[in-house]
Amino acid sequence: MLSLKRKTVISVVLDSFMRAVEFFGEDNIDERLVVAFAKFEEGQKEYAELETILGDIDRAEAIYELAINQQQLDMPEVLWKSYIDFQIEQEEFDKAWISFGQFEKTTGEESCIEKARTVYKEANNAMKSAGIKEERLMLLESWQEFEADNGDEETRKHVDKLMPQKIKKRRKIQTEDGSDAGWEEYHDYIFPDEEASQPNLKLLAMAKKWKQQMEDDEES
């Protein structure tokens, strides 16, 4: 249980931060204040009840998001590093990769766009190797947005070719004691670079096309 004293301290810090936001306005907050408060919030995660009381992790992430979207930052590299470290600690590796790419884009260097693109490529390869499909899809969607803003027709087509096909599958459901509880449908993602290892995928597509054609013939 959190002590009354600690709850009071947390409440005071939160109130102080919100007053600072109100005083300076969201567009003029000093990122040092934001980093300090976000770290304070995130640092409370070892207390079991804190998430219920303040929703600490979500709140910390929201504050970081507020900070990195400021127009002018005195110490952007400090803020971005803190945010990426936070995501890694939360095992949000897809978000960490995306944030790293976004950071490279904001460095102001002449080669920053190409550096950001390299980060996206490395992240895609890492997620492919790890077999984490939904996170990889999220990364590719972020990469698409990046190329829409900063790329050309060639780079956009390159990312488009990496996007997966969404398919429906069925799997057995089992209860806690191991008994069968029927079937459920779920969505899976098949990436183009996986199709070589999915020999039945083409056959499945042909079967679906044939089924659709049969249904169309019956209706006509």
Buried (B, 14 or more C-beta within 10 A) or exposed (E): EBEEEBBEEBEEBBEEBEEBBEEEEEEEBBBBBBBBBBBBBBEBBEBEEBBEBBEBBEBBBEBBEBBBEBEEBEEBEEBBBBBBEBBBEBEBBBBBBBBBBBBBBBBEEEEBBEBBBEBBBEBBEBBBEEEBBEBBBBBBEBBBEBBEEBBEEEBBEBBEEBBBBEBEEEEEEEEEEEEEEEEEEEEEBBBEEBEEEBEEBEEEEEEEEEEEEEEEEEEE
